[in-house]
Amino acid sequence: MADLLIHGKWVCTEKDGKQVLLEDGYVGVRGDSVAYVGKDLPQGYESAERIDRKYGLVIPGLVDIHYHSDSPATKGFCEDCGTVDLYGSILYEYLTAIYAATTVEEWRAIANLTFMEMISGGITTCVEFNSYFPEEMVELLGACGLRGYVAPETNSLDGYPYTPDGKRVIIEHKTGKDMFKKLERNVALIEKYDGAFDDRVRMTLGPTEPPACRPDLLREVRKLSATYHVPITMHAAETKIEREYIRREYGMDSIELLAENGLVGPDVILAHTVFASTREKKIMAETGTNVAHCPSVFVVKGEYMKSLQGYTDMGINVGIGTDTFPQDMIREMRVATSMSKVCDYDFRSAKADLVFKCATQNGAKALGRTDIGRITVGAKADIAIVDMNGFNTIPVRDPIKVLISCATAHNVTDTIVNGRILMKDRELLSMSREKVSEEAWTAARTIWSRVPNLNELSPISIPIL
Ligand SMILES: [Zn+2]
């Protein structure tokens, strides 16, 4: 890999552990790591490849700690919809309809669209939960160049939770040894793939969610984590259905159940925690449990995590995930700051510096890493450059505020992962924009054609004649 020298109008680095911007700064990359950050033109890069962005904001690659690769297939399907008798949830009728209509072929095309969108928007690390096709996921991550964590689907379910009539949810568990079958597969995949592609691809233990995992399984996950030292990723306190089910079954709330079975701690990322009680928040704060905050997907349902500022004030480490379409971390930062302000009725809630830290340093911390989410000497060269000379971003007095309040993924010009340039001046180098787009169109049309009650579940908003 050739050395790389980046020059930008502003370079985000750290001073005494805190994020700072250098005006007219340089970043030198050797191999897969950052070797220089400073305001002076460094020596020894005369033959290096150059990226010079006169109005570029050079930031750590964004760390997306919760997403689902199949999200684009639900675009234009889940908005304004939900199962009324199940608190508006889309999990049991809508997503299951899409999953049932998706084979690995369509999934591949849709996942590649997800990865293309991430690279285009400056995401450099992504953590997928509940991968239905984990081996293929490893292969696609290897090819596209992203840094990715894969959590194979792991639970004790016999099939999927479903609703026969849109009024109640049926959850059936396997018993005896069968309960551990998916976990055994999860472990086999960790042994095979953790650290693949020059350690760009890592695996996690990925129990799906509390209602899907019997306590015996949860305890086994904790035991195995001592052997494999991989993060544990899980949905928790995500829906009212979940809360009712866990209270009925166990007489407590989800995160209390997890704590009782050892599934809290600095190596655990809990996604959403939207319905967490004060007691549950205290458990997370006291145990160093991380939260993946995915604001957009909840806001469109009229729900939110109350509040990002409140969580961080309690000492909970919160990172950000996209979880839905578009896979745009800049948009998620904007929704995160806005919704925290709405929750707290306070303009001071979740300011720009906090949400930016959540999307970079905090995401890295949630994964137990100090070598990503930052541009410092010795860190992995995972970097994004945002053009701040767009009509939507000029004039720029405070680059981070403008990034969060005005920019979109389309303002990103360059994305580098592990020292490899994946997008340069908006040109994708590891994927073909045309091919990926065409294949995604075809796959989505196939999926939609297989959902028999597509228009009944999700009526078209304005008739197409
Ligand atoms: Zn999720």
Residues whose N, C-alpha, C, O or C-beta is under 5 A from the ligand:
A	BS01	ZN	F129
